[in-house]
Amino acid sequence: MYSEFAPFYDTVQSGAAEAFAGWVERRAGESGVVPGSLLELGCGTGAVLELLPAEWEKVGVDVSPEMLEIARTKGMDAAFVAADIRSLSLGRTFDVVACVYDTINHLPGSDWPSVFATAAVHLADDGVFLFDMNTLGRLRMDAGEEHTAEADGATVSMRIHAVGDDRFDWHVRIEREDTVVEDRIAEYAVALSEVRAMLADAGFARVEASGGRDQPISDDARRLFFVCRR
Ligand SMILES: C[S@@+](CC[C@H](N)C(=O)[O-])C[C@H]1O[C@@H](n2cnc3c(N)ncnc32)[C@H](O)[C@@H]1O
């Protein structure tokens, strides 16, 4: 996962990092948290971290060595940790814990409680946990679609395949001159009602969900955004 796609990630995600960084900064501010420190679960190439205010202390965690290597070469003022967000234990807390741009979808639904537990254990008492997810409705609707982008002299095509009721594999094909490499990234969807129950179990008593512009707060939204506090 991401071993072949990592060098193309920043170009292909064009503009998404700006949108997610803007959302994190805005919602952290609105929540009354004056962020001194932020932990990003599944930081990838650091595309979001590098856009957040320089005065925040930032730590990024990711399981992919290829993605982390790119993040580290950017020279930003952040610490990076190679670890699995299901079992992370840094032994400290942060004002903001963020897990954005489908990262939670990369894990089967049965693993989401462990990610929410990781967020809870690393969150300061009055801190805020921010995450988003692709909905069941969106992944079902987009299955079969193909997106193609030109990136760094290569053509990158992505097609979503429905593998089961809740699993959707992104088949990534990268063609450059005579070379073709492929990557497969699995995404899983969980119904909103189940996500709410998992968050409550993890100790998040105040959960605000939103669907983005013109989107319902339901499994029919394309993406749902969550602002969670104890
Ligand atoms: C779609 S990328 C998002 C990266 C970054 N948040 C951004 O907005 O650009 C998802 C990231 O989650 C990471 N990831 C997936 N499963 C993980 C796990 N169990 N532990 C840590 N990172 C994981 C992947 O390696 C990948 O870098």
The ligand as an SDF file (V2000), in Angstrom:
LIG
                    3D

 27 29  0  0  0  0  0  0  0  0999 V2000
   -4.9730    9.0860    1.9490 C   0  0  0  0  0  0  0  0  0  0  0  0
   -3.4590    9.1230    2.8480 S   0  0  0  0  0  0  0  0  0  0  0  0
   -3.6730   10.6440    3.7630 C   0  0  0  0  0  0  0  0  0  0  0  0
   -2.3710   11.2490    4.1590 C   0  0  0  0  0  0  0  0  0  0  0  0
   -2.4670   12.6330    4.8060 C   0  0  0  0  0  0  0  0  0  0  0  0
   -3.3440   12.6170    5.9530 N   0  0  0  0  0  0  0  0  0  0  0  0
   -2.9190   13.6850    3.8040 C   0  0  0  0  0  0  0  0  0  0  0  0
   -3.9680   14.2850    4.0330 O   0  0  0  0  0  0  0  0  0  0  0  0
   -2.2500   13.8920    2.7970 O   0  0  0  0  0  0  0  0  0  0  0  0
   -3.6990    7.8710    4.0890 C   0  0  0  0  0  0  0  0  0  0  0  0
   -2.4640    7.5620    4.8990 C   0  0  0  0  0  0  0  0  0  0  0  0
   -2.8120    6.6870    5.9680 O   0  0  0  0  0  0  0  0  0  0  0  0
   -1.7160    5.8140    6.1920 C   0  0  0  0  0  0  0  0  0  0  0  0
   -2.1680    4.6480    6.9410 N   0  0  0  0  0  0  0  0  0  0  0  0
   -3.0300    3.6890    6.5360 C   0  0  0  0  0  0  0  0  0  0  0  0
   -3.1840    2.7620    7.5020 N   0  0  0  0  0  0  0  0  0  0  0  0
   -2.3970    3.1480    8.5420 C   0  0  0  0  0  0  0  0  0  0  0  0
   -2.1210    2.5990    9.8350 C   0  0  0  0  0  0  0  0  0  0  0  0
   -2.7050    1.4670   10.2450 N   0  0  0  0  0  0  0  0  0  0  0  0
   -1.2800    3.2540   10.6360 N   0  0  0  0  0  0  0  0  0  0  0  0
   -0.6700    4.4110   10.2260 C   0  0  0  0  0  0  0  0  0  0  0  0
   -0.8870    4.9810    9.0160 N   0  0  0  0  0  0  0  0  0  0  0  0
   -1.7470    4.3520    8.1880 C   0  0  0  0  0  0  0  0  0  0  0  0
   -1.2190    5.4940    4.8000 C   0  0  0  0  0  0  0  0  0  0  0  0
    0.1030    4.9860    4.8130 O   0  0  0  0  0  0  0  0  0  0  0  0
   -1.3470    6.8620    4.1170 C   0  0  0  0  0  0  0  0  0  0  0  0
   -0.1650    7.6010    4.2090 O   0  0  0  0  0  0  0  0  0  0  0  0
  1  2  1  0
  2  3  1  0
  2 10  1  0
  3  4  1  0
  4  5  1  0
  5  6  1  0
  5  7  1  0
  7  8  2  0
  7  9  1  0
 10 11  1  0
 11 12  1  0
 11 26  1  0
 12 13  1  0
 13 14  1  0
 13 24  1  0
 14 15  1  0
 14 23  1  0
 15 16  2  0
 16 17  1  0
 17 18  1  0
 17 23  2  0
 18 19  1  0
 18 20  2  0
 20 21  1  0
 21 22  2  0
 22 23  1  0
 24 25  1  0
 24 26  1  0
 26 27  1  0
M  CHG  2   2   1   9  -1
M  END
$$$$
